[in-house]
Amino acid sequence: MSAHEVAPAAETAPAPAAETAPAPAAPGASGRRRWLQRLAVASGLVALMVGGSVLWVQASGHARTRSADDVEPTPVVLVLGAGLRPDGTPSTFLARRLDMARELFEAGKVEVILVSGDASRKDYDEPTAMHDWLVAHGVPAQRVVRDYAGLDTHDSCFRARNVFGVDRAIVVTQDYHLRRALFSCAAAGLDAVGVGVSAASVEPAKAVWYRVREMPASAKAAWDGLTRRDPKFLGDQETGVQDALASPRE
């Protein structure tokens, strides 16, 4: 090669493109994912527990429902409160419960009617309104016993068993509420069967709401039963039911 000839430059292979590294995860993103996963699992477990308790309450109560014709004679019928009108008389739902109790009494299926409701305010007295309705409809006053501290279903059942000494009873309430009431009575140690009355309402929205409300109420009933929650007012033993049973029937 002459001095004037220039050797061609050696071909240089192009440098490989640098691989792009994945962007680092945002600080805390993995922690948030783990937290959301744990929240989802916890929520699922809670839903399972609540759903299971509702099914337990409803199924166990359903097994003890009866019709008015099929129910066996039992010493006591327990009528649960269901609100008063502004004039202090029983609401439509409560009047239906009372009317069923009256029918059972007149048919000789029960001897004593225990009315249990809220009398926690001076201007609100469910048991007395229930008593007065029954007496006005032909039930002898001495056959109606009042429980003034039945603030809710659990309290009414617990007090019937542990304050008034009732060991067997027929429970009367609306059909949507009956299964929960029977569960609560069984949890209190009260051997009860139940007769449901109509829940038809002049206000359809309320009827729907009452049924929806049974779901959380059933879960609470399961908890109250498992923990054997004491009623708000327990008090001393009362002999009203035994005295009424001992009195001659007119």
Helices and strands as residue ranges (DSSP letters): H 29-62, E 65-66, E 76-80, H 92-106, E 112-116, H 126-136, G 141-143, E 144-147, H 153-162, E 168-174, H 175-187, E 191-197, H 204-227, H 240-246
